[in-house]
Amino acid sequence: MKQRRSVGLYSRATKVMVGGVSSPVRAFRSVGGTPKFIARGKGARIWDADGNRYVDYVCSWGALIHGHADGRIAAYVTQRMKNGTSFGAPTEDEVLLAENICRSVPSIEKVRFVNSGTEATMSALRVARGYTKRNKVLKFEGCYHGHADPFLTKAGSGMATLDLPTSAGVTPGSVADTVTVPYNDVGAVEEAFRKEGSGIAAAIVEPVAGNMGVVPPERGFLQALRRACSDSGSLLIFDEVITGFRVGPQGAQGAFGIKPDLTTLGKVIGGGFPVGAYGGRKEVMEMVSPEGPVYQAGTLSGNPVAMAAGLKALELIGSGSYSLLEKRASALEEGLRSAAEAAGVDVTLSRVGSMLGLFFTAGPVRNFAEAKKTDAKLYGRFFWRMLEEGAYLPPSAFETIFVSLAHTEADIGRTAAAAAKSLEVLGH
């Protein structure tokens, strides 16, 4: 595997960019070595700056449900770009995308577009506080809701990778109204609401945790959270930045039959471009300016290029798309499990739709504390072995493996064979 050009680019990048990257996990600190600089992608494959080719299971961290450089999306976006890239004014595609979201997700009656998942979650919390006239927010250990100050306590994603309990620069006052409890712990939820219920504006949760690896909700957990919020007059926020249009046509809320008050979206609804959105019940969303007193704005919100890409990406999700994703992801899960069993390596695999979590531990993995038992060093060695075999996995033991509609049965078979070969070596 050639690395010379990536090594050179990384050396240059560290001189002018913090850590040589624009987001921490990309620096490969969790797995060691030099990060790969990606030159191009097509379908399920990416090529790095040295010309090495990989089957990609990062998929821009879940955003690319159709794979890289889908010709239909590219053609539509190119056509739209000829008319301009930013106006700071409403466009038709913005309306069409909003209508598609509201039509697809029953809990969303009105939506506001922003530029990132972080913007979406911080805005949704502000709306919840404005609507309820309360201050506190309940969140869960290992769930990552972007890098806004109130959410950076015992968070997942890069925070888990770097083993940081919080972030420098976050003042005590910023998290004074944040209540954090273990994921999948109904008793802890009920106790928190007993103590703080009258002051909790909202509970925010990843309905399928995807930033401490993939940790599905246990039976009854989301139902108990919905009940606690309703009983206390708090709002329930589903952070579906990852799961929205990824695990099903109505997101995780459709898959698990839970109706939140507010939902945050991102990734898939941008078709590969920067995007975020938050939406919910009409009376709650009408708190947002210019209809209400909760202020939120953005120069590039509803950017026409992102709206065009997202609109086309959602339009291309057909009736058989999710069954195909289920088939491919299930095959990958089985392939990895068989490879680990044959090599005598303890693994716990968890999957919801096309989201797959791989933990090097005997399990079970039901929360952040159990996720952290994974052998991160072994994962790092596995990551590099798989790179050598032509499979690009997330460069962190606490992230999600994604399958796209571009992955073929042959891709999955080759990846399973690569895992078997890699784990056979690591198991000895």
C-alpha positions in Angstrom: 0.0 0.0 0.0 1.6 3.3 -1.2 1.5 6.2 1.3 4.1 8.7 0.2 1.7 11.4 -1.1 -0.7 11.1 1.8 2.3 11.4 4.2 3.5 14.5 2.4 0.1 16.1 2.4 -0.4 15.4 6.1 3.0 16.9 6.8 2.0 20.1 5.0 -1.4 20.1 6.5 -0.1 20.0 10.1 1.7 23.2 9.5 -1.4 25.2 8.5 -4.4 23.2 9.9 -5.0 22.2 13.5 -4.0 18.6 13.7 -3.8 18.6 9.9 -7.5 18.0 9.7 -10.9 19.7 9.8 -12.5 17.3 12.3 -10.6 15.3 15.0 -11.4 11.7 14.2 -9.9 12.2 10.7 -6.5 12.5 12.2 -6.2 8.7 12.9 -5.1 9.3 16.5 -7.3 6.4 17.6 -5.8 3.9 15.1 -2.3 5.4 14.7 -0.4 6.2 11.5 -1.0 8.8 8.9 -4.5 9.6 7.7 -5.4 8.9 4.1 -6.1 11.9 1.9 -8.9 11.0 -0.4 -8.7 12.1 -4.0 -12.0 10.8 -5.5 -14.9 8.4 -5.0 -17.3 6.5 -7.2 -20.0 4.2 -6.1 -18.8 2.2 -3.1 -15.2 3.0 -3.7 -12.7 5.7 -2.9 -9.1 6.3 -4.1 -6.5 8.0 -1.9 -3.9 10.5 -3.1 -1.5 7.6 -3.7 -3.9 5.8 -6.0 -4.8 3.1 -3.5 -8.4 1.9 -3.9 -10.8 0.9 -1.1 -14.3 -0.2 -0.6 -15.6 2.6 1.6 -17.7 1.8 4.8 -17.5 5.4 6.1 -19.6 6.9 3.3 -19.0 10.4 4.6 -20.1 9.3 8.1 -23.4 8.0 6.8 -24.4 10.8 4.5 -23.9 9.0 1.2 -26.7 6.5 1.1 -26.3 6.3 -2.7 -22.6 6.0 -2.6 -20.0 8.4 -4.1 -20.6 10.7 -7.1 -24.0 9.3 -8.0 -24.5 10.5 -11.6 -28.1 11.4 -11.1 -27.4 13.6 -8.1 -24.4 15.1 -9.8 -26.3 16.0 -12.9 -29.1 17.6 -11.0 -26.8 19.6 -8.8 -24.7 20.7 -11.8 -27.8 22.0 -13.5 -28.8 23.9 -10.4 -25.3 25.3 -9.9 -25.4 26.9 -13.3 -28.1 29.2 -12.0 -26.0 30.3 -8.9 -24.6 28.8 -5.7 -26.0 31.0 -3.0 -28.7 33.7 -2.8 -29.5 34.3 0.8 -33.1 34.0 -0.3 -35.7 31.2 -0.6 -35.6 28.8 -3.6 -38.1 26.3 -5.0 -35.9 23.2 -4.2 -35.9 24.4 -0.5 -39.7 24.2 -0.5 -39.8 20.8 -2.3 -37.2 19.3 0.2 -39.2 20.6 3.1 -42.4 19.2 1.7 -40.7 15.8 1.2 -39.5 15.7 4.8 -42.8 16.7 6.3 -44.6 14.2 4.1 -42.2 11.4 5.1 -41.8 12.0 8.8 -45.2 12.3 10.5 -43.9 14.1 13.6 -42.5 17.0 11.5 -45.2 19.5 10.5 -42.8 22.4 10.0 -39.0 22.4 9.4 -36.1 24.9 9.4 -33.0 24.2 7.4 -29.5 25.0 8.9 -26.0 24.0 7.9 -24.9 21.2 10.2 -26.1 18.7 12.8 -24.6 20.9 15.5 -26.7 23.9 14.4 -29.8 21.7 14.3 -29.4 20.3 17.8 -28.5 23.6 19.5 -31.4 25.3 17.8 -33.8 22.5 18.7 -32.8 22.9 22.4 -33.3 26.6 22.2 -36.8 26.1 20.8 -37.6 23.6 23.5 -36.5 26.0 26.2 -38.5 28.8 24.6 -41.6 26.7 24.3 -41.5 25.2 27.8 -39.9 28.2 29.6 -37.6 25.7 31.3 -33.8 25.5 31.3 -32.6 21.9 31.8 -31.8 19.3 29.2 -31.5 15.6 29.8 -29.0 13.8 27.6 -27.3 10.3 27.6 -23.8 9.2 28.1 -22.1 8.4 24.8 -24.6 10.2 22.7 -23.1 12.9 20.6 -25.2 15.9 19.6 -22.7 18.1 18.0 -20.2 20.4 19.7 -22.5 23.0 21.3 -21.5 23.6 24.9 -24.5 22.1 26.7 -23.9 18.7 24.9 -20.2 18.3 25.6 -20.6 16.2 28.8 -19.8 12.5 28.5 -20.3 12.7 24.8 -19.5 10.1 22.1 -17.9 10.4 18.7 -14.5 12.1 18.7 -14.9 12.8 22.5 -15.0 9.0 23.0 -12.1 8.4 20.7 -10.0 10.9 22.6 -11.3 9.8 26.0 -12.3 13.3 27.0 -15.1 13.6 29.6 -15.9 17.1 28.4 -14.2 19.9 26.4 -11.8 22.6 27.5 -13.4 26.0 27.0 -16.8 24.8 28.2 -17.7 26.8 31.3 -19.4 25.2 34.3 -22.3 27.5 33.6 -22.7 26.1 30.1 -23.4 22.6 31.4 -25.0 23.6 34.7 -28.4 22.8 33.2 -27.4 19.5 31.6 -28.4 16.3 33.3 -26.6 13.2 31.9 -27.7 9.6 32.6 -26.7 6.2 31.1 -28.2 5.2 27.8 -30.8 2.3 27.9 -31.3 2.8 31.7 -35.0 3.3 32.3 -34.5 3.6 36.0 -32.0 6.4 35.6 -34.5 8.2 33.3 -37.3 7.9 35.8 -35.1 9.0 38.7 -33.9 12.1 36.8 -37.4 13.1 36.0 -38.5 12.6 39.6 -35.7 14.9 40.8 -35.6 17.4 37.9 -38.8 16.9 35.9 -40.4 20.3 36.5 -37.2 22.0 35.2 -36.4 19.8 32.2 -37.2 21.5 29.0 -36.3 18.6 26.8 -34.7 15.2 26.7 -32.5 14.7 23.7 -31.4 11.2 22.5 -30.0 9.4 19.5 -32.8 6.8 19.1 -30.1 4.5 17.8 -26.8 5.5 19.4 -24.3 5.9 16.5 -21.4 7.7 18.1 -20.2 5.1 20.6 -20.3 2.5 18.0 -23.8 1.3 17.2 -25.9 0.7 20.4 -29.6 0.0 19.7 -32.3 1.0 22.2 -33.4 -1.9 24.4 -37.1 -2.8 24.4 -39.1 -0.3 26.4 -36.3 2.4 26.7 -37.6 4.9 24.1 -41.2 4.3 25.2 -40.3 5.0 28.8 -38.5 8.2 27.7 -41.5 9.3 25.7 -43.8 8.7 28.7 -41.5 10.6 31.1 -41.4 13.6 28.8 -45.2 13.6 28.3 -45.9 13.2 32.0 -43.6 16.1 33.0 -44.5 18.5 30.2 -41.0 18.2 28.7 -40.3 17.9 25.0 -38.7 14.8 23.5 -36.0 15.5 20.8 -34.9 12.7 18.6 -31.4 13.4 17.2 -31.8 11.7 13.8 -28.9 13.4 12.1 -27.5 9.9 11.5 -30.7 7.7 11.5 -32.9 10.0 9.5 -33.7 8.4 6.1 -30.9 6.0 6.9 -32.6 3.2 8.9 -36.0 3.7 7.2 -38.2 6.1 5.3 -39.4 7.6 8.6 -36.1 7.3 10.4 -35.7 5.6 13.7 -39.0 7.1 15.0 -40.9 5.2 12.3 -38.9 2.0 12.9 -39.6 2.0 16.7 -43.0 3.6 16.6 -42.2 6.6 18.8 -43.3 10.2 18.0 -40.9 12.9 19.3 -41.8 16.5 19.6 -38.8 17.7 17.8 -36.4 16.0 15.3 -33.0 17.0 14.1 -31.8 15.8 10.7 -28.6 16.0 8.6 -26.3 13.8 6.5 -28.7 12.0 4.0 -30.9 15.0 3.5 -27.9 16.9 2.1 -26.9 14.4 -0.5 -23.2 14.9 0.3 -23.4 18.7 1.0 -23.3 20.5 4.3 -26.8 20.5 5.8 -28.9 20.2 8.9 -32.5 20.7 9.8 -34.8 20.7 12.8 -38.6 20.3 12.8 -41.6 19.2 14.8 -45.1 20.0 15.8 -46.5 23.1 14.3 -47.2 24.9 17.6 -43.6 24.2 18.8 -41.9 25.2 15.6 -44.0 28.4 15.4 -41.9 29.6 18.3 -39.1 30.2 15.8 -38.5 33.7 14.3 -40.0 35.3 12.3 -43.2 33.6 13.6 -42.1 33.5 17.2 -39.6 34.9 19.8 -36.9 32.2 19.4 -34.2 33.6 17.2 -32.1 31.6 14.8 -30.7 32.6 11.4 -27.9 31.7 9.0 -26.5 33.2 5.8 -26.1 29.8 4.0 -29.2 28.1 5.6 -31.2 26.5 2.8 -28.2 26.8 0.4 -29.6 26.0 -3.1 -26.8 23.5 -3.9 -27.4 21.5 -0.7 -31.2 21.7 -1.2 -30.9 20.3 -4.7 -28.6 17.5 -3.7 -30.8 16.5 -0.8 -34.0 16.7 -2.8 -32.6 14.4 -5.5 -31.1 12.0 -2.9 -34.5 11.5 -1.2 -36.3 11.2 -4.5 -33.9 8.4 -5.5 -34.7 6.3 -2.5 -37.0 3.7 -3.9 -39.5 1.3 -2.4 -36.9 -1.5 -2.4 -34.0 0.6 -1.1 -34.2 -0.3 2.5 -34.7 -4.0 2.0 -31.6 -4.0 -0.2 -29.7 -2.1 2.5 -30.9 -4.6 5.1 -29.8 -7.5 2.9 -26.3 -6.1 2.3 -25.7 -5.0 5.9 -27.0 -8.3 7.3 -24.6 -10.2 5.0 -21.7 -8.0 6.2 -22.7 -8.6 9.8 -22.7 -12.3 9.3 -19.4 -12.2 7.4 -17.7 -10.4 10.3 -19.2 -12.6 12.9 -18.1 -15.8 11.1 -14.6 -14.4 10.6 -14.3 -13.5 14.3 -15.6 -16.9 15.4 -13.2 -18.7 13.1 -10.3 -16.7 14.4 -11.3 -17.1 18.1 -11.6 -13.3 18.6 -14.2 -12.0 20.9 -16.5 -9.5 19.1 -19.9 -8.0 19.7 -21.8 -6.9 16.6 -24.8 -4.7 16.7 -26.8 -3.5 13.8 -29.9 -1.4 12.9 -30.6 -1.4 9.2 -27.4 -0.2 7.3 -25.7 0.9 10.5 -23.2 -1.6 12.0 -21.2 -1.5 15.2 -18.1 -3.7 15.8 -16.8 -4.0 19.3 -13.8 -6.1 20.3 -15.3 -7.4 23.5 -17.4 -10.3 24.5 -20.3 -7.9 25.3 -23.0 -7.2 25.9 -22.8 -3.6 24.8 -25.9 -1.7 25.9 -24.4 1.7 27.0 -21.3 3.9 26.9 -19.6 2.2 29.9 -19.9 -1.2 28.1 -18.9 0.2 24.7 -15.7 1.5 26.3 -14.7 -2.1 27.2 -13.9 -2.6 23.5 -10.2 -3.3 22.8 -9.4 -0.1 20.9 -5.8 -1.1 20.2 -7.0 -4.3 18.6 -9.4 -2.3 16.5 -6.6 -0.1 15.4 -4.6 -3.1 14.2 -7.7 -4.5 12.5 -8.3 -1.2 10.8 -4.8 -1.2 9.2 -5.0 -4.8 8.2 -8.4 -4.1 6.5 -6.8 -1.1 4.7 -4.1 -3.4 3.3 -6.9 -5.7 2.1 -8.7 -2.8 0.4 -11.5 -2.0 2.9 -11.8 1.5 4.5 -13.5 1.3 7.9 -14.0 4.2 10.4 -10.7 5.3 11.9 -12.1 4.9 15.4 -13.5 2.1 17.5 -16.4 4.3 18.5 -17.9 5.1 15.1 -20.4 3.4 12.8 -19.8 1.2 9.8 -22.2 2.2 7.0 -23.4 0.3 4.0 -24.7 2.2 1.0 -27.0 1.3 -1.9 -23.8 1.3 -4.1 -22.3 -1.7 -2.2 -22.7 -4.9 -4.1 -23.0 -8.5 -3.0 -19.5 -9.0 -4.3 -18.2 -6.0 -2.3 -19.6 -7.5 0.9 -18.2 -10.9 0.1 -14.7 -9.5 -0.5 -14.9 -7.5 2.7 -15.9 -10.6 4.7 -13.0 -12.5 3.2 -10.6 -9.7 4.1 -11.9 -9.7 7.7 -11.4 -13.4 7.9 -7.8 -13.1 6.7 -7.1 -10.1 9.0 -8.6 -11.6 12.1 -6.8 -14.9 11.5 -3.5 -13.0 11.8 -4.6 -10.9 14.7 -6.1 -13.9 16.6 -2.6 -15.4 16.8 
